[in-house]
Amino acid sequence: MDAKMMNTILNWIETNPISATWIGLFLFLALVFLRDITQKKHTIQRNFPIVGRLRYFLEMIGPELRQYWVANDKEERPFDRTERSWIYATAKGQNNNFGFGTTEIQYEPGYPIIKHKAFPYPESKAYVHNSDPSCIPCLKVIGPNRKFPYRPYSIVNISAMSFGSLGKNAVLALNRGARDSGSYHNTGEGGLSNYHKEGADIVWQIGTGYFGARDNSGKFNLDVLKEKVGNNACVKMIEIKLSQGAKPGKGGILPAKKVNAEIASIRHVPEGKDCISPNSHSEFTNVKELVSFIEKIANGTGLPVGIKSAVGEIEFWEELAEEMKRTSQGPDFITIDGGEGGTGAAPLTYADHVSLPFKIGFQRVYTLFQKEGLSDRVVWIGSGKLGFPDRAVVAIAMGCDLINIAREAMLSIGCIQAQKCHTDHCPAGVATQNWWLQRGVDPEIKGKRAAKYIQGFRKELLSLAHSCGYEHPGQFTGQDIEISMGMNRYQTLEGLLGYKRDEVKFTKLQDYTVFPKRQA
């Protein structure tokens, strides 16, 4: 096509823009028609050219459509609309009350009822620490025999979510929220990044890839860990991840396209290559070696060291309890993750069918340690869809000292449960490395919302404790909760699970507001 004809066409388009637009649209649809009718990969598109593409578009936005137009308030999973509304309202400092009575089916099997006392604990007598009416310190000191013992300011904390899985703005927002609310922030197995250093207490999680604490060959390097811990006083504990509820016993891959220079530097991995988390640790292969690894890190860093695991076979826990009793060594804390947990990508079968749900898994491990006389020596952390006051009360009554929350914290900073965490196309900009989508997450604004959510959570938890006659939620027992067994049949949590949690020798709340400082 020569220049004269090109000018003629351009002039015609300029003088007839509407006609040109229609012709262009027709030509575009004709090309799409030809492609659809000749391709062989997609049956619907081949049989219904152009129109068939609408089916894939609707399927792509299906979760969002069901959220706002199709599902009722109690149908959605993993968090229904009323649960998300409570989190959003709490995070924004809005009215998080609900009107016109409960919409729950209170005779449905498994439904919990918290039993209030006729004479509640007077809120007028409640101790307020440091002008923070939401402060709920942990009743136990973690690692009392370590060089740097730690008592968390908050029993509600942010669970493990790596930079890489979450974008930098999301990590910044969560860390600022943790800082302003006094909770700790778990790094996830991706390692300690600069975005974790906004002032919150940090739990550094070490997974099978030993990211951020490894040498050039990918092996764990204690000297690297010691140097980073020494240079970052915000790191208060080390958590060794054995498995997680979303995909226990399964490794993971951060695709090469996500491994930019920054992530490569943080994780100590090659830039532009797949970052692989193996499905097992190379530093230990049995319980004795695990305990030795724990002591090696604790002695090298001076920090309390614990483990995180979902619960499957019980033999491991039996061996661990025996080894801890025999040697007086082992984890200072144990995080039990339920099979209902999960913030990132996981194969469907792993997400749905591998590892026990939180209540069952925790009960089996906790009672085993009770029999060995070890349960009071360990700080117990519950994880797995516990980001609501009623669920936290149940977990505490079962024996948990602390609660870790992940997806609920994501919701507080804008997650809309689009369920696209595994695609790198999170529309809320939380679980993505896409620069355009991430810009929607303002770390300052969202950080304040994360803080308000945690503080609001704790205030309601304290209120529930007061209603039941307690000053601190850690005083809840299995007798304070009844579980529906069907129509007109309720049983105490203690009777249902078949054990009593360890007795809490509580004095008064201010006795637990002495927080050991980590000195250089």
C-alpha positions in Angstrom: 0.0 0.0 0.0 1.6 3.3 -1.1 1.6 6.5 0.8 -1.1 8.1 -1.3 -3.6 5.3 -0.6 -2.7 5.4 3.1 -3.4 9.1 3.3 -6.7 8.6 1.5 -7.8 5.9 4.1 -6.6 8.0 7.0 -8.5 11.1 5.7 -11.7 9.0 5.3 -11.4 7.6 8.8 -10.9 11.2 10.1 -14.0 12.5 8.3 -16.2 9.4 9.1 -15.2 8.3 12.6 -18.5 6.4 13.4 -18.5 4.4 10.1 -14.8 3.7 10.6 -15.4 2.4 14.1 -18.2 0.1 13.0 -16.1 -1.3 10.1 -13.1 -1.8 12.4 -15.3 -3.6 14.9 -16.7 -5.8 12.1 -13.2 -6.7 10.8 -12.0 -7.5 14.3 -15.0 -9.8 15.0 -14.5 -11.4 11.7 -11.0 -12.3 12.6 -12.1 -13.6 16.0 -14.8 -15.7 14.3 -12.3 -17.2 11.9 -9.9 -18.0 14.7 -12.5 -19.5 16.9 -14.1 -21.7 14.2 -10.8 -23.1 13.0 -9.0 -23.7 16.4 -9.4 -27.2 18.0 -8.5 -26.6 21.6 -11.7 -25.1 23.0 -15.0 -26.9 22.1 -17.3 -24.1 23.1 -15.4 -21.5 21.1 -15.3 -23.8 18.1 -19.0 -24.6 18.2 -20.1 -21.1 19.2 -17.5 -18.6 17.8 -17.3 -15.2 19.5 -20.3 -15.9 21.7 -18.5 -18.8 23.3 -15.8 -16.5 24.7 -18.4 -15.0 27.0 -18.6 -18.3 28.9 -14.9 -18.1 29.8 -15.2 -14.5 30.8 -18.1 -15.2 33.1 -16.3 -18.2 34.5 -13.3 -15.9 35.2 -15.3 -13.4 37.2 -17.6 -16.1 38.7 -16.4 -15.7 42.4 -17.0 -12.0 42.2 -20.5 -12.4 40.7 -21.4 -15.0 43.3 -20.2 -12.7 46.1 -22.3 -9.8 45.2 -25.3 -11.1 43.2 -25.9 -14.8 43.7 -24.9 -16.3 47.1 -26.7 -15.3 50.2 -25.0 -14.0 53.3 -24.1 -17.4 54.8 -23.3 -19.4 51.6 -19.9 -18.2 50.6 -16.7 -20.0 51.5 -14.2 -19.9 53.0 -15.6 -16.7 54.7 -19.2 -15.8 54.3 -20.5 -12.2 53.7 -21.3 -11.5 57.3 -17.8 -12.6 58.4 -16.2 -10.4 55.9 -18.5 -7.5 56.7 -17.5 -7.7 60.4 -13.8 -7.6 59.5 -14.2 -4.7 57.0 -16.2 -2.7 59.5 -13.8 -3.4 62.4 -10.8 -2.5 60.2 -12.4 0.8 59.2 -13.5 1.7 62.7 -17.1 1.6 61.7 -20.2 0.1 63.5 -19.5 -3.7 63.5 -22.8 -4.6 65.2 -25.6 -6.5 63.5 -29.3 -5.9 63.9 -32.5 -7.9 64.2 -31.0 -11.0 65.9 -28.9 -13.9 64.8 -29.1 -15.5 61.4 -27.3 -18.6 62.5 -28.9 -22.0 63.0 -28.1 -22.6 66.7 -29.1 -26.2 66.7 -26.8 -27.1 63.8 -24.2 -29.7 64.9 -21.0 -28.1 65.9 -22.4 -24.7 66.7 -20.7 -23.2 69.8 -22.3 -21.3 72.6 -20.3 -19.2 75.0 -21.8 -19.3 78.5 -21.9 -15.9 80.2 -21.9 -15.5 84.0 -24.8 -14.0 86.0 -22.2 -11.7 87.6 -19.7 -10.5 84.9 -16.3 -9.2 85.6 -16.9 -5.4 86.0 -15.4 -3.5 83.1 -14.9 -0.6 85.5 -12.2 -2.7 87.2 -10.5 -3.7 84.0 -6.8 -2.8 84.0 -5.7 -0.7 81.0 -2.0 -1.0 80.1 -0.2 1.9 78.5 -3.5 3.6 77.6 -4.4 0.7 75.4 -7.8 -0.8 76.4 -7.3 -3.7 73.9 -4.0 -4.9 75.3 -4.1 -8.7 76.0 -0.6 -9.9 76.9 0.4 -13.6 76.7 0.2 -15.3 80.1 3.4 -17.3 79.4 6.9 -16.1 78.7 8.3 -17.9 75.6 11.7 -19.4 76.1 12.2 -18.4 79.7 15.6 -20.2 79.7 16.8 -18.7 76.4 19.1 -15.7 76.4 16.3 -13.5 75.0 13.0 -14.7 76.4 9.8 -13.1 74.8 6.4 -12.3 76.1 4.1 -11.2 73.3 2.1 -8.0 74.0 -0.8 -9.4 72.1 -2.4 -12.9 72.1 -3.7 -12.1 68.5 -1.0 -11.9 65.9 -0.3 -12.0 62.2 0.5 -15.4 60.8 3.1 -16.5 58.2 2.7 -14.9 54.8 5.8 -14.4 52.7 6.9 -11.4 50.7 6.7 -12.9 47.2 3.3 -14.5 47.9 2.1 -11.1 49.1 3.2 -7.8 47.4 5.4 -5.3 49.1 2.6 -2.9 49.9 0.6 -5.6 51.6 3.6 -6.7 53.7 4.3 -3.0 54.6 0.6 -2.5 55.6 0.5 -5.7 57.7 3.8 -4.8 59.5 2.6 -1.3 60.3 -0.7 -2.7 61.5 1.2 -5.1 63.7 3.4 -2.4 65.0 0.6 0.0 65.9 -1.5 -2.7 67.5 1.4 -4.3 69.4 1.1 -7.7 67.7 4.0 -9.7 66.1 4.3 -10.4 62.4 5.5 -13.7 61.1 7.6 -13.4 57.9 6.5 -16.6 56.3 9.2 -18.8 54.8 10.2 -16.2 52.2 12.6 -14.7 54.8 13.1 -11.3 56.4 12.6 -8.4 53.9 13.0 -4.6 54.3 9.2 -4.5 54.3 9.1 -6.4 57.6 11.1 -3.7 59.3 8.5 -1.0 59.9 8.7 -1.5 63.7 6.6 -4.6 64.5 8.0 -7.6 66.5 9.0 -10.2 64.0 8.9 -14.0 64.1 11.3 -15.2 61.4 10.0 -18.4 59.8 12.5 -20.8 58.4 11.1 -23.3 55.9 12.6 -26.1 53.8 14.4 -23.6 51.5 16.1 -21.8 54.4 15.5 -18.5 52.5 17.5 -15.6 53.8 19.6 -17.9 56.0 21.4 -20.1 53.4 24.7 -20.3 51.6 25.2 -20.1 47.9 24.6 -23.9 47.5 21.2 -23.6 49.2 22.2 -25.1 52.6 21.3 -23.6 55.9 24.0 -21.3 57.2 23.8 -20.5 61.0 26.4 -17.6 60.6 24.1 -15.8 58.1 21.2 -16.2 60.4 23.1 -15.0 63.4 24.3 -11.9 61.5 20.8 -11.0 60.4 19.3 -11.6 63.8 22.1 -9.5 65.4 21.5 -6.7 63.0 17.7 -6.7 63.4 16.5 -6.4 67.0 12.9 -6.6 65.8 13.3 -10.4 65.4 12.0 -11.9 68.6 11.6 -15.6 67.7 12.5 -18.2 65.1 9.8 -20.6 63.8 10.8 -23.8 61.9 8.1 -24.7 59.5 7.6 -28.4 59.1 4.3 -28.1 57.2 1.3 -25.8 56.8 -2.4 -26.5 56.7 -2.9 -25.6 53.0 -0.5 -28.1 51.6 1.3 -30.2 54.3 4.1 -32.4 53.0 4.2 -30.5 49.7 6.9 -28.2 48.5 6.3 -25.0 46.4 7.7 -23.0 43.5 7.9 -19.3 43.1 8.0 -19.0 39.3 11.1 -17.5 37.7 9.1 -14.5 36.4 8.4 -13.5 40.0 12.0 -13.9 41.1 13.3 -10.4 40.5 16.5 -8.9 41.8 14.9 -7.8 45.1 13.3 -11.2 45.9 16.5 -13.0 44.8 18.6 -10.8 47.2 16.2 -11.4 50.2 15.9 -15.2 49.7 19.6 -15.7 48.6 18.5 -17.4 45.4 19.5 -16.8 41.7 17.5 -14.1 40.0 15.2 -15.1 37.1 15.1 -18.8 38.1 12.4 -20.9 39.7 12.7 -20.5 43.5 11.9 -24.0 44.9 10.9 -25.0 48.4 11.5 -28.7 48.8 8.9 -30.8 50.5 11.3 -31.8 53.3 14.2 -30.4 55.3 17.8 -31.2 54.5 19.1 -30.3 58.0 17.2 -33.1 59.8 15.4 -36.3 58.9 14.2 -37.5 62.3 13.0 -36.2 65.7 16.5 -36.3 67.4 18.0 -34.3 64.5 15.1 -31.8 64.7 15.6 -31.2 68.4 19.3 -30.8 67.8 18.6 -28.3 65.0 16.3 -26.3 67.3 19.0 -26.1 70.0 21.6 -25.2 67.5 19.6 -22.1 66.4 18.5 -21.2 69.9 22.1 -21.3 71.2 23.4 -19.4 68.2 20.9 -16.6 68.2 19.7 -16.6 71.9 16.1 -16.5 70.7 13.2 -18.8 71.5 12.7 -21.3 68.7 9.5 -23.2 67.9 8.0 -25.3 65.2 4.9 -25.0 63.0 3.1 -28.0 61.6 -0.2 -29.3 60.4 -1.3 -32.6 62.1 -1.3 -35.9 60.2 0.2 -39.1 61.6 0.6 -39.0 65.4 3.8 -41.0 65.8 5.9 -37.9 65.1 4.4 -36.1 68.0 4.8 -39.1 70.3 8.5 -39.3 69.5 8.9 -35.5 69.9 7.3 -35.6 73.3 9.5 -38.5 74.4 12.6 -36.8 73.2 11.7 -33.5 74.9 11.0 -35.3 78.1 14.3 -37.3 77.9 16.5 -34.3 77.0 14.7 -31.3 78.5 15.3 -29.7 75.1 13.1 -28.9 72.1 10.7 -26.2 70.8 9.8 -23.3 73.1 6.5 -23.0 71.2 4.4 -25.1 68.9 2.1 -23.7 66.2 -0.7 -26.1 65.2 -2.1 -25.2 61.8 -5.5 -26.6 60.8 -6.2 -28.2 57.5 -8.8 -25.4 56.9 -5.9 -22.8 56.7 -4.2 -21.5 53.6 -3.4 -18.2 51.9 -1.6 -19.1 48.8 -1.6 -21.7 46.0 -2.2 -25.4 46.8 -3.4 -28.4 44.8 -7.1 -29.1 45.3 -6.7 -32.4 47.0 -4.1 -31.0 49.5 -6.3 -28.1 50.3 -9.4 -30.3 50.8 -8.2 -33.6 52.1 -4.7 -33.6 53.6 -4.1 -32.8 57.3 -6.6 -32.7 60.1 -8.8 -29.7 60.9 -7.6 -27.5 63.7 -9.8 -28.7 66.6 -9.0 -32.4 66.0 -5.3 -31.9 65.3 -4.8 -29.6 68.3 -6.7 -31.9 70.6 -4.5 -35.0 69.7 -1.2 -33.2 70.0 -2.1 -31.2 73.2 -3.4 -34.2 75.1 -0.4 -36.2 74.1 1.9 -33.6 75.6 -0.3 -33.4 78.7 0.2 -37.1 79.4 3.9 -36.5 79.2 3.7 -33.5 81.6 5.0 -31.2 78.9 2.0 -29.1 77.8 2.6 -26.3 80.4 6.2 -26.0 79.3 5.3 -25.2 75.7 3.5 -22.1 74.4 0.7 -23.2 72.1 -0.3 -21.2 69.1 -3.4 -21.9 67.1 -3.8 -21.2 63.4 -6.4 -21.9 60.8 -9.5 -19.7 60.4 -9.4 -18.4 63.9 -9.6 -14.7 63.1 -13.0 -14.1 64.9 -13.5 -13.7 68.7 -15.8 -16.7 69.1 -13.4 -19.1 67.3 -10.5 -17.6 69.3 -12.4 -18.3 72.6 -12.8 -22.0 71.5 -9.1 -22.3 70.7 -8.1 -20.7 74.0 -10.4 -23.0 75.9 -8.8 -25.9 74.2 -5.3 -24.8 75.4 -4.0 -22.2 73.0 -2.0 -19.4 74.5 -1.8 -17.3 71.2 -3.8 -17.0 68.0 -2.3 -16.5 64.6 -4.4 -15.0 61.8 -3.6 -14.8 58.1 -6.5 -14.5 55.6 -8.6 -12.4 58.0 -5.6 -10.0 58.2 -5.5 -9.9 54.4 -9.3 -9.1 54.4 -8.6 -6.2 56.8 -6.2 -4.6 54.2 -8.6 -4.9 51.3 -8.7 -8.6 50.1 -12.1 -9.3 48.6 -11.8 -13.1 48.6 -11.5 -13.2 44.8 -9.6 -16.5 45.2 -7.0 -15.6 42.7 -4.0 -15.7 45.1 -2.3 -18.4 42.9 -2.6 -16.5 39.6 -0.7 -13.3 40.4 -3.8 -11.4 39.3 -5.2 -10.5 42.7 -7.6 -7.6 41.9 -7.2 -6.1 45.4 -3.4 -5.9 44.9 -2.7 -8.0 48.1 -1.4 -11.4 46.8 0.4 -10.2 43.7 3.7 -8.8 42.4 2.0 -6.9 39.6 3.1 -3.3 40.1 -0.2 -1.8 38.8 -2.4 -3.9 41.0 -0.2 -3.4 44.0 -0.6 0.4 43.8 -4.2 0.0 45.0 -2.9 -1.0 48.4 -1.8 2.2 50.3 0.5 1.0 53.1 -0.4 3.9 55.4 -4.1 3.7 55.1 -4.3 -0.1 55.0 -1.8 -0.3 57.9 -4.2 1.7 60.1 -7.0 -0.7 59.1 -5.0 -3.8 60.0 -4.2 -2.2 63.4 -7.9 -1.3 64.0 -8.9 -4.9 63.1 -6.5 -6.4 65.6 -7.4 -3.9 68.3 -11.1 -4.4 67.6 -10.7 -8.1 67.7 -9.0 -7.9 71.1 -11.6 -5.6 72.5 -14.4 -8.0 71.6 -12.3 -10.9 73.0 -11.9 -9.0 76.3 -15.5 -8.1 76.4 -16.4 -11.8 76.0 -14.0 -12.7 78.8 -15.6 -10.1 81.1 -19.1 -11.4 80.3 -17.9 -14.8 81.4 -16.5 -13.5 84.7 -12.8 -13.4 83.6 -10.3 -10.5 83.4 -8.2 -12.2 80.7 -9.4 -14.5 77.8 -6.7 -17.0 78.8 -8.9 -18.0 81.7 -11.5 -19.6 79.4 -12.0 -23.4 79.9 -13.9 -26.1 78.1 -16.7 -25.7 80.7 -17.4 -22.2 79.4 -18.4 -23.4 76.0 -21.2 -25.8 74.9 -21.3 -27.4 71.4 -24.6 -28.3 69.7 -25.0 -32.0 69.1 -28.3 -31.5 67.2 -31.8 -30.5 68.1 -32.1 -29.8 71.9 -28.7 -31.5 72.6 -25.7 -29.6 73.8 -22.5 -30.8 75.4 -19.6 -28.9 77.0 -16.4 -28.5 74.8 -14.6 -30.3 77.6 -16.9 -33.2 77.6 -16.9 -33.4 73.8 -13.1 -33.4 73.4 -12.5 -35.5 76.5 -9.9 -33.4 78.3 -9.3 -30.4 80.4 -6.8 -27.7 79.4 -4.0 -27.0 81.8 -5.1 -25.0 84.8 -4.3 -21.3 84.4 -2.8 -19.9 87.6 -4.0 -16.3 86.9 -3.4 -13.5 89.3 -4.2 -10.1 87.8 -3.6 -8.7 84.3 -1.0 -6.2 85.2 1.2 -8.9 86.5 1.6 -10.1 82.9 2.6 -6.7 81.4 6.3 -7.0 82.1 7.9 -7.6 78.7 11.6 -8.8 78.6 13.7 -6.6 76.4 16.1 -8.0 73.9 19.5 -6.5 74.7 22.5 -6.4 72.3 
